[in-house]
Amino acid sequence: LSSPVGVSSYPPSLPLMKTWLAAIAGSWNDPLINSIHILWYAASLVLVFAALRRRVNPAWAITGTYMLGSMPLFLMHGTNAYADCFMAAHVFAAVSMLFSALTEANEDRRRSFLRLGALALGILPFIKNEGLLVYLPPLVLLSVLGIWWLLRCERIDMRAAIRALIILLLPLKLVAGPWLLFKWSQGLSFGNAKPFTSLGVGWQPNVLQAISVNTFFEGNWLLLFPLFFSLLIWRWKKAFTSFSFLTLFFLIVYVGQAMLYLFTSLSIEALKQTGYARASIHLVPTVVFLTVLLLHEAAPPFIEAMRRTSRHAR
């Protein structure tokens, strides 16, 4: 047998789930096997609604859920055999739970959210390779910084901070650790389609235009990204204070991925609008969540300004 060194390797979670369904059915049936993907689409909607409902009234939560469900590309990937909707649900589970843990005032609720977020964090490397390479590092970094900030602001003491770090990192050791150790011991690559160490570096022409077209001028996301970036500029103080965890996570991941497309041979993923669009799917629930929170914050002053303008006009 040839050595597996350098062989591309994908996490086994999705193939094992589909194999399990086939074993239950007694034979391989594509419609049955791939029907599991709609569950993660539905899970994403439920997670977004629940996360919003913890912070805004039902009308705003329903608005955000409708926004996510109306995204054409997100809906399409909720009904096909790719794992990107699967990845999106798990990324948002980790993001929303860790965000709630860092902003919750009640100690017991904070600890509960932290446990759930840590578990989702530990599972990320099992979903897709992007979970390990793209989403895990910024989430761990921002979570550790968030715990440090709570300690500095005296919202928690040193003992609580150490306990929070143990809760955060223990699932990574127990859940993700064995899988990563197996990959390393067997010489399996840590890239996706190819090892990340094999990517050349250099400016890639036409990529910036392709990213702009895909983000702002195609129907994949309707008006979500123009609205989102406008709100980030308009409500920047709120975005980088109350919602800094969400904002920084998005910017780190989005800008980091854009750099890969702009300066490495992964540019083909943006030029053909394949990998870039699919990577955006992973972030869409988080983008919708942050967009609704910023809209909710912006609505009262906007309505008041409209009322003042109306009174002056009279």
ZAMARGU-4260 file (C-alpha; in steps of 0.2 Angstrom, whole numbers, plus 5000, padded with zeros to 4 digits):
<rodrens>
0) 5000/5000/5000 | 5006/5018/4996 | 5009/5030/5010 | 4995/5042/5014 | 5007/5057/5016
5) 5001/5072/5006 | 4984/5065/5003 | 4969/5077/5004 | 4958/5073/5019 | 4941/5078/5023
10) 4932/5077/5040 | 4922/5061/5041 | 4906/5068/5049 | 4896/5070/5034 | 4901/5054/5025
15) 4898/5044/5041 | 4880/5052/5043 | 4875/5048/5025 | 4883/5030/5027 | 4872/5028/5043
20) 4857/5033/5034 | 4860/5021/5020 | 4863/5007/5032 | 4847/5010/5040 | 4838/5011/5023
25) 4847/4995/5018 | 4853/5003/5001 | 4860/5019/4995 | 4846/5031/4989 | 4852/5048/4984
30) 4836/5058/4988 | 4835/5050/5006 | 4854/5052/5009 | 4854/5070/5004 | 4838/5075/5013
35) 4849/5077/5028 | 4855/5094/5022 | 4838/5102/5024 | 4840/5099/5042 | 4855/5111/5044
40) 4846/5124/5033 | 4831/5123/5046 | 4843/5123/5060 | 4851/5139/5054 | 4834/5147/5054
45) 4830/5141/5071 | 4847/5147/5078 | 4846/5164/5070 | 4828/5166/5077 | 4833/5160/5094
50) 4849/5171/5095 | 4839/5187/5089 | 4824/5183/5101 | 4836/5184/5116 | 4840/5202/5111
55) 4825/5209/5101 | 4806/5207/5101 | 4798/5194/5090 | 4795/5205/5075 | 4813/5209/5073
60) 4818/5190/5076 | 4805/5185/5063 | 4812/5198/5051 | 4830/5192/5053 | 4824/5174/5050
65) 4815/5179/5035 | 4831/5188/5028 | 4841/5172/5030 | 4828/5161/5023 | 4826/5173/5008
70) 4844/5172/5002 | 4844/5162/4986 | 4861/5154/4987 | 4859/5149/5005 | 4842/5141/5001
75) 4850/5132/4986 | 4864/5125/4997 | 4851/5120/5010 | 4844/5107/4997 | 4860/5101/4989
80) 4874/5089/4993 | 4887/5101/4998 | 4892/5104/5016 | 4892/5123/5016 | 4875/5125/5025
85) 4881/5112/5037 | 4896/5122/5041 | 4886/5138/5042 | 4875/5131/5055 | 4889/5126/5066
90) 4899/5142/5064 | 4884/5152/5069 | 4881/5141/5084 | 4898/5144/5090 | 4898/5162/5086
95) 4881/5166/5094 | 4884/5155/5110 | 4901/5163/5113 | 4894/5181/5110 | 4880/5177/5122
100) 4892/5170/5135 | 4903/5186/5134 | 4888/5198/5135 | 4878/5189/5148 | 4877/5197/5165
105) 4871/5182/5175 | 4885/5170/5180 | 4875/5154/5178 | 4868/5159/5161 | 4886/5165/5155
110) 4893/5148/5160 | 4879/5139/5151 | 4882/5149/5135 | 4900/5146/5136 | 4898/5127/5138
115) 4887/5127/5122 | 4899/5138/5112 | 4914/5128/5118 | 4906/5112/5112 | 4901/5120/5095
120) 4919/5126/5094 | 4927/5109/5097 | 4916/5101/5084 | 4920/5114/5070 | 4936/5104/5064
125) 4925/5089/5061 | 4913/5098/5049 | 4925/5104/5035 | 4943/5108/5034 | 4938/5127/5035
130) 4932/5124/5052 | 4950/5121/5058 | 4959/5133/5047 | 4948/5148/5045 | 4935/5149/5059
135) 4943/5140/5074 | 4958/5152/5076 | 4948/5169/5077 | 4935/5162/5088 | 4947/5155/5101
140) 4957/5172/5100 | 4942/5183/5102 | 4934/5172/5115 | 4951/5173/5126 | 4952/5192/5123
145) 4933/5193/5128 | 4937/5183/5144 | 4952/5195/5148 | 4941/5210/5145 | 4928/5204/5157
150) 4942/5201/5170 | 4949/5219/5167 | 4932/5227/5168 | 4929/5217/5185 | 4914/5208/5179
155) 4922/5192/5183 | 4936/5188/5195 | 4952/5178/5192 | 4945/5162/5197 | 4930/5164/5186
160) 4941/5168/5171 | 4952/5153/5174 | 4936/5142/5175 | 4930/5150/5159 | 4946/5147/5149
165) 4945/5128/5155 | 4927/5127/5149 | 4932/5135/5132 | 4948/5125/5129 | 4943/5108/5136
170) 4931/5102/5121 | 4945/5107/5109 | 4957/5095/5118 | 4944/5081/5120 | 4934/5083/5104
175) 4945/5090/5091 | 4962/5084/5098 | 4960/5066/5093 | 4955/5070/5075 | 4970/5082/5073
180) 4982/5070/5081 | 4976/5057/5069 | 4979/5068/5054 | 4996/5073/5060 | 5001/5055/5064
185) 4995/5049/5047 | 5003/5062/5037 | 4987/5069/5030 | 4986/5087/5024 | 4978/5101/5033
190) 4973/5110/5017 | 4956/5108/5008 | 4957/5102/4990 | 4976/5104/4992 | 4988/5108/5006
195) 4989/5126/5011 | 5008/5125/5011 | 5007/5122/4992 | 4999/5139/4988 | 5009/5151/4978
200) 5010/5169/4983 | 5008/5184/4971 | 4995/5197/4965 | 4980/5189/4956 | 4972/5200/4943
205) 4953/5202/4941 | 4950/5195/4958 | 4944/5211/4966 | 4932/5214/4952 | 4925/5196/4954
210) 4923/5198/4972 | 4914/5215/4970 | 4902/5208/4957 | 4898/5192/4967 | 4895/5202/4983
215) 4886/5217/4977 | 4879/5215/4960 | 4872/5197/4959 | 4857/5189/4966 | 4865/5177/4978
220) 4863/5188/4993 | 4850/5201/4986 | 4853/5217/4996 | 4861/5209/5011 | 4879/5214/5009
225) 4876/5232/5003 | 4864/5235/5018 | 4877/5226/5030 | 4892/5236/5025 | 4882/5252/5025
230) 4876/5249/5043 | 4894/5245/5048 | 4899/5262/5042 | 4884/5271/5049 | 4883/5263/5066
235) 4902/5259/5068 | 4903/5264/5086 | 4890/5251/5091 | 4897/5238/5079 | 4914/5240/5087
240) 4908/5241/5105 | 4893/5232/5110 | 4894/5220/5095 | 4913/5220/5093 | 4914/5201/5095
245) 4903/5198/5080 | 4911/5212/5069 | 4929/5207/5072 | 4925/5189/5069 | 4917/5194/5052
250) 4931/5206/5047 | 4945/5194/5052 | 4938/5179/5042 | 4931/5190/5027 | 4947/5200/5025
255) 4958/5185/5028 | 4949/5174/5015 | 4949/5189/5003 | 4968/5190/5005 | 4970/5172/5000
260) 4960/5175/4984 | 4969/5191/4980 | 4987/5184/4983 | 4987/5165/4980 | 4982/5152/4967
265) 4965/5151/4976 | 4961/5165/4965 | 4952/5153/4953 | 4939/5150/4967 | 4934/5169/4966
270) 4936/5171/4947 | 4924/5156/4944 | 4913/5162/4958 | 4913/5145/4967 | 4924/5144/4982
275) 4921/5163/4987 | 4902/5161/4986 | 4902/5145/4996 | 4913/5153/5009 | 4901/5167/5010
280) 4887/5155/5014 | 4897/5150/5030 | 4896/5168/5036 | 4878/5173/5031 | 4869/5168/5047
285) 4881/5179/5057 | 4880/5193/5044 | 4861/5193/5046 | 4862/5192/5065 | 4873/5207/5065
290) 4863/5216/5052 | 4847/5215/5062 | 4855/5220/5078 | 4862/5236/5070 | 4845/5239/5061
295) 4837/5238/5078 | 4849/5250/5086 | 4848/5262/5071 | 4829/5262/5070 | 4824/5273/5085
300) 4836/5288/5080 | 4831/5286/5062 | 4812/5287/5066 | 4815/5301/5078 | 4825/5311/5064
305) 4810/5308/5052 | 4798/5315/5065 | 4808/5330/5068 | 4810/5333/5049 | 4791/5331/5047
310) 4787/5343/5061 | 4799/5356/5053 | 4791/5354/5036 | 4774/5358/5044
</rodrens>
